[in-house]
Amino acid sequence: MLTRICSRIAKLSLQLGVIGLVLMLAAVSYQVFGRYVLNSTPSWAESLALLLVLYVTMLGCAVGVRDAGHIGMELLSGAVPGSWHIPLAVTIHFLMLLFGGLMAWNCAEMSVSVRDYMIPTLGISEAWRYAPMVLAGLLIMLFSIEHVVALVRGEEVKPAWH
């Protein structure tokens, strides 16, 4: 059941990432159109594109942890004896869980500390800049737990994009 839930969350994250990329492309295209055709650069377009980069990147990062898409996940397994593979993989996923928790916690604190400040060109709170890191940290924790459970059960986590 955990794998099905995590798979759905990862697929949704990928879909939101694609939507974010399309919106980012539209914002940047509008900015270029405004600058060179209308001779009036829209001030909000660059801020929106930068905000969307954070969301797309952080969602992709979390899904990369679930789908074992990061190079460090496989780096050590070839250098140690076969009997060490599962304990090493569990250790790596516990470290990823710790990293995700620290990222979520610290970014949540930063979000709270800047929530009263506004992004002037968008008219929204600066806290929106930290929300994707909090979300990604929580997802990294969830996906790390999924991997540990799968390793203990002798199962494999299938990538979300399959």
C-alpha positions as CSV (number, residue, x, y, z in Angstrom):
1,M,0.0,0.0,0.0
2,L,2.9,2.4,0.8
3,T,4.4,1.8,-2.6
4,R,1.1,2.5,-4.4
5,I,0.6,5.8,-2.4
6,C,4.2,6.9,-3.0
7,S,4.0,6.0,-6.7
8,R,0.8,8.1,-7.1
9,I,2.5,11.0,-5.2
10,A,5.6,10.7,-7.4
11,K,3.5,10.7,-10.6
12,L,1.5,13.7,-9.4
13,S,4.8,15.5,-8.6
14,L,6.1,14.7,-12.1
15,Q,2.8,16.0,-13.6
16,L,3.0,19.2,-11.6
17,G,6.6,19.6,-12.6
18,V,5.6,19.4,-16.3
19,I,2.8,22.0,-15.7
20,G,5.4,24.2,-13.9
21,L,7.8,23.9,-16.9
22,V,5.0,24.9,-19.3
23,L,4.1,27.9,-17.1
24,M,7.7,28.9,-16.8
25,L,8.1,28.7,-20.6
26,A,5.0,30.9,-21.0
27,A,6.2,33.4,-18.4
28,V,9.6,33.7,-20.0
29,S,8.1,33.9,-23.5
30,Y,5.8,36.6,-22.4
31,Q,8.7,38.5,-20.9
32,V,10.7,38.3,-24.1
33,F,7.6,39.3,-26.2
34,G,7.0,42.2,-23.8
35,R,10.6,43.4,-23.9
36,Y,11.2,43.1,-27.7
37,V,7.8,43.5,-29.3
38,L,5.8,45.7,-26.9
39,N,8.9,47.5,-25.6
40,S,7.4,47.1,-22.1
41,T,8.9,44.4,-19.9
42,P,6.4,42.8,-17.6
43,S,8.0,43.0,-14.1
44,W,6.2,39.9,-12.8
45,A,7.3,37.5,-15.4
46,E,10.8,37.0,-14.3
47,S,9.8,36.7,-10.6
48,L,7.2,34.1,-11.5
49,A,9.7,32.1,-13.7
50,L,12.2,32.1,-10.8
51,L,9.6,30.9,-8.4
52,L,8.5,28.2,-10.8
53,V,12.1,27.0,-11.1
54,L,12.1,26.3,-7.4
55,Y,8.9,24.2,-7.6
56,V,10.0,22.2,-10.6
57,T,13.5,21.6,-9.3
58,M,12.4,20.5,-5.8
59,L,9.6,18.2,-7.1
60,G,12.1,16.7,-9.5
61,C,14.6,16.3,-6.7
62,A,12.2,14.4,-4.5
63,V,11.1,12.1,-7.3
64,G,14.7,11.5,-8.2
65,V,15.2,10.2,-4.6
66,R,12.3,7.8,-5.1
67,D,13.3,6.6,-8.5
68,A,17.0,6.3,-7.4
69,G,18.0,8.8,-10.1
70,H,20.8,10.4,-8.2
71,I,24.4,9.2,-8.9
72,G,25.3,8.8,-5.3
73,M,22.7,6.2,-4.8
74,E,24.6,3.6,-6.8
75,L,28.2,4.9,-6.3
76,L,29.3,2.7,-3.4
77,S,27.4,-0.5,-4.2
78,G,30.0,-1.7,-6.7
79,A,32.9,-1.1,-4.4
80,V,31.7,-3.3,-1.4
81,P,31.1,-7.0,-1.0
82,G,27.6,-8.3,-1.9
83,S,26.7,-8.9,1.7
84,W,27.0,-5.2,2.4
85,H,24.6,-4.0,-0.3
86,I,21.4,-4.1,1.7
87,P,22.8,-2.6,4.9
88,L,24.6,0.1,2.9
89,A,21.4,0.9,1.0
90,V,19.4,1.1,4.2
91,T,22.1,3.4,5.7
92,I,22.0,5.6,2.6
93,H,18.2,5.9,2.7
94,F,18.3,6.7,6.4
95,L,20.8,9.5,5.6
96,M,18.5,10.7,2.9
97,L,15.6,10.6,5.4
98,L,17.7,12.7,7.8
99,F,18.6,15.2,5.0
100,G,14.9,15.5,4.0
101,G,13.9,16.1,7.6
102,L,16.6,18.8,8.1
103,M,15.7,20.5,4.9
104,A,12.0,20.5,5.6
105,W,12.5,21.7,9.2
106,N,15.0,24.5,8.4
107,C,13.1,25.7,5.3
108,A,9.9,25.8,7.3
109,E,11.6,28.0,9.9
110,M,12.8,30.3,7.1
111,S,9.3,30.4,5.6
112,V,7.9,31.4,8.9
113,S,10.6,34.1,9.4
114,V,9.8,35.8,6.0
115,R,6.1,35.2,5.8
116,D,5.4,38.9,6.5
117,Y,7.6,40.1,3.6
118,M,6.2,40.3,0.1
119,I,7.6,39.5,-3.3
120,P,6.9,43.0,-4.7
121,T,6.3,42.0,-8.4
122,L,4.0,39.1,-7.5
123,G,2.2,40.5,-4.4
124,I,2.6,37.2,-2.5
125,S,4.5,36.3,0.6
126,E,8.2,35.4,0.5
127,A,7.2,32.2,2.3
128,W,6.2,30.8,-1.1
129,R,9.9,30.7,-2.0
130,Y,10.5,28.1,0.8
131,A,7.3,26.0,0.4
132,P,8.8,23.8,-2.4
133,M,11.8,23.0,-0.2
134,V,9.6,22.0,2.7
135,L,7.4,19.9,0.4
136,A,10.5,18.3,-1.2
137,G,12.0,17.5,2.2
138,L,8.8,15.8,3.4
139,L,8.6,13.8,0.1
140,I,12.2,12.8,0.4
141,M,11.5,11.5,3.9
142,L,8.4,9.6,2.7
143,F,10.3,8.1,-0.3
144,S,13.3,7.1,1.9
145,I,10.9,5.3,4.3
146,E,9.4,3.6,1.3
147,H,12.9,2.4,0.1
148,V,13.8,1.1,3.6
149,V,10.6,-0.8,3.9
150,A,11.1,-2.3,0.4
151,L,14.7,-3.3,1.2
152,V,13.6,-5.0,4.4
153,R,10.9,-6.9,2.5
154,G,13.3,-7.8,-0.3
155,E,11.2,-5.8,-2.9
156,E,12.2,-3.2,-5.4
157,V,10.7,0.3,-5.8
158,K,9.6,0.7,-9.4
159,P,10.2,4.2,-10.9
160,A,7.1,6.4,-11.0
161,W,7.5,7.1,-14.7
162,H,7.0,3.5,-15.8
